[in-house]
Amino acid sequence: MISKTRHAVIVGGGLGGLAAALRLTMRGWRVTVCEQDSVLGGKMSRWQSQGFRFDTGPSLITLPWIFEDLFAAAGADMREHLELAPLEPLARYVYADGVRFDYTTSMPGLLPILRDCEGSADGFFRFMRLGAQIYALSKGTFLRRPVTAPPDRTVLSALRHAPLLRGWGNYHKTVCAYFRSPQLRQLFGRYPTYVGSSPYQTPATLAIIPYIEFAFGGWYVQGGLYRIVETLVGLLDERGAELRTNARVARIDAPSNSVQGIELENGDRLAADLVIMNGDTSSSPGLLGGTVTKLPAADRSLSGLVLLVGINRRVADLHHHNVFFSRDYAEEFRQLFIERRIPDDPTVYVNVPSQSDPSSAPQGGEALFLMINAPATGEQWDGPRIAEARNRVFNRLRASGFPDIEGHIVVEHAVTPQMLAERFGMPGGAIYGPHSHGWRKTFFRPPNKDKHVRGLYYAGGSAHPGGGTPMVLLSAKITEELIARYEE
């Protein structure tokens, strides 16, 4: 611990910013978080109306021990603050040809599904083995260290897990090498969308994502995932951090390429020994007074259109997570990434938190989170555009046998790519910053320490190691370790 004479300002109060703030506070830094929105949490947010409650960002977490590690670093026990519930099954998958099944981590439940689809479970186990090898390699290297760090003994030891075959090619082709059935090819093709990317353009190393979900499960936080934000904010308050909302940062002061503080839009200036950028990394040049270079549309990850729907009836035959697949997955992604438009027949993700948490809806009602992928083009989303996309959502649901709920809607709220872009400063509403198409974009995200400006650091989904709640927390931890090395 050092004395609280040194000051760190964090630009953005998203999950990564709050985690970095908590870690630095425990190291003895005086910390100020400046969040441009009226609430903290960034994309991990909440919307409520007429007794319905929705998480508007992530809907589950994986690798819960990464969250436990953050709480432990703050001198707290996560189990005393949050109640995590395993999601079983992980999801119900419904296909356009009428096939449907529950994807589960229970082998007695999963083996009959694999045999029905494939005739054998052999391909599944080999695919999971590939994911396990990539995970064993990554957890000691890519997920543990700054992207610019030279190899050490741990890295060299981890290389023994490197998959020599299948792990370095195209993700979709690799999935096809393990599975013959169109259902399982489509199911495992969905996982690159977890980082806003196309299964047809990402490297096979993303096989780590389905492995992590299957091996370690998906978890829901009772009361909603926004409880994580509320708890972190409470811990920061207790430990003396200053949390400012409605505090948009207009400039990072760094004369002679050395951070001295920040200036808010209202004219307030805060002196600082270091600044952590928790917003999109592409906005940093503009904050430093240089040329604003927006992330090109062709390099952006997916955005999304979300419909938050509260209904006054229960819906039978649904789980917490449900996916209603499009008829032609390749065409869907061609329209998303080549034509840059909402697909004619989109895959619809239906999250029903009230299946696991009755407090999310009034008695006898249901809270439905309906989401489709959308391109991050930066276009305007007016009423007619929302209505057209909404029709495509409900057309796919009806075609897949989803019950008619439109006459039972009590509340409905649309979250568009334009809203995401404006509220969170994400180019075009790109949820994960740059996409993960190709090796460079997958493994060489912006580093956690600025190469040119002393005292400027990065934490969050657009920086190393990437998007997703566990990765964001690891980003904050890597940044803390760099600060300990260079600033203390």
Number of C-alpha atoms within 10 A of each C-alpha: 10 11 9 12 9 16 20 22 25 30 24 30 30 27 27 31 31 28 30 31 30 27 23 26 23 18 18 16 23 21 27 22 26 24 26 22 17 9 14 26 23 24 18 19 20 17 12 16 13 10 14 22 24 27 23 20 16 15 21 20 19 22 17 16 11 16 19 15 17 22 21 12 17 21 11 14 14 20 10 7 14 16 14 19 14 16 18 18 18 21 21 20 19 24 20 18 12 9 11 16 13 18 19 19 18 12 10 9 13 16 16 14 20 20 12 11 17 19 14 15 17 13 18 17 12 13 22 20 16 24 24 21 22 24 24 17 21 20 13 16 21 17 19 15 24 19 20 12 9 8 10 9 7 10 18 12 12 18 16 12 15 16 17 10 9 19 21 15 15 19 25 21 18 20 23 17 13 19 24 14 14 12 21 19 19 22 17 19 22 18 20 26 15 16 22 26 26 27 26 18 18 21 24 25 24 23 28 23 21 22 20 17 17 16 15 14 21 23 21 21 20 18 20 24 24 23 19 19 20 14 15 21 21 11 18 22 13 9 16 15 19 14 19 18 15 15 20 17 21 18 18 25 21 20 11 9 13 15 20 19 21 26 18 17 14 11 10 11 16 16 16 21 18 24 27 28 26 29 27 24 24 20 18 20 15 15 18 19 13 9 11 13 11 14 18 12 17 14 16 26 26 28 29 21 24 24 21 23 23 28 22 18 16 16 19 9 8 15 22 21 22 20 22 23 24 24 15 13 19 15 15 22 24 15 18 23 22 12 12 17 17 22 23 17 20 29 26 23 22 23 24 24 27 22 20 17 17 16 17 25 25 18 13 11 21 25 29 26 23 21 22 21 24 27 29 30 20 19 11 12 14 10 8 9 12 15 13 12 19 18 11 19 25 18 15 21 24 13 14 19 12 17 11 11 16 10 8 14 14 16 16 13 14 16 16 20 29 23 18 23 18 13 14 20 16 28 28 27 29 31 29 25 30 31 27 28 21 14 14 9 15 20 15 16 20 21 21 29 25 15 12 9 15 19 23 24 24 30 39 35 31 26 30 29 30 29 22 18 22 21 22 26 27 27 31 33 25 25 27 23 15 17 19 12 9 10 13 10
